[in-house]
Amino acid sequence: MFKSMNYVYEVYKEGGFKNAADKLIISPSSLSASVKRVEEKVGYPIFDRSIRPLRLTECGEHYIKAVEEIMDIQEHFEAYVNDLGDLRSGALRLGGTSVASSILLPSIISEYHQRFPSIIVEFAEGTSLDMAKMLIDGEYDMIMDYGVDDAELVEFRHIQDDYLILTVPAAYQINSRLSGYQITYDDIREGHFKDSSVRTVPLDEFRDQPFVLIKPKNNSRYHAEQFFDRYSIHPRIMFEASQQMTAYFTMAAGIGCSFISSTLLKGMSDNPSCVYYKLDTDIALRHLGLYWKQGRYVTKAMEEFIRLSEEICKKNEI
């Protein structure tokens, strides 16, 4: 029963029999026959085979929903059993954005492995949008991100604050007349820029400057658009990056100004090609956290990872 159920679910995830068969390491004809037997037992077709890509029928939608509920119950029970073993076995599936993946998660995962060597940590990097969907679909146990659109479907634990810093190529002439607003790399590394005595730059001064932005439907882009709305700026976008790291190096090459994470900047070395400006805190402030699907069983492995993340990030917080 469970094997056939998994076959049907794999076809649904992959959108067709060939890709699903490749992942299951069986022939497409055998997979199709197995699914057909399930449909005969149910009494109704699960997939509409007349269109491409394959789609679920109305009955199929209910079948997949039931399968996901069964998988959740099975996963919760397995997690409970692993907890009984006092973290002597188990796995943790994590996702993170580029900033979390390159700056924060490596040290956390390394320390976690030293404390709990029997727990297998699977980790992948991705965009906020893709990771949120995979979290809801149960492919991740947790993700580290700045926000999830479907907030009602997830639970959240705050890890640390992050600020967007306006970062400008040093060669731009505009820097010479805005020197009174500039902050140093040390100000960012030590967190001094957060002091209320440090002036925020009036962004409308950059109205005619080119920009490097993160692609739409991303937390950084959302905050950038808030800044543009506040100052009635219609930005001249030179490049749209998928990740903050790409935006940083593109900006540093002189392509355009960008909104760069203070966490990322702190993890880099001082760059003479860059000039930094503090932005309006109410928009620039972001909350980095760990997210997991609402209602899921929080395993002891997850609890320990959350606790360790809080401990390490608090120690290094800017």
Summary of the structure (lengths in Angstrom):
residues: 318
radius of gyration: 23.8
end to end distance: 52.6
largest distance: 75.7
contacts: 995
relative contact order: 0.15
helix: 51%
strand: 21%
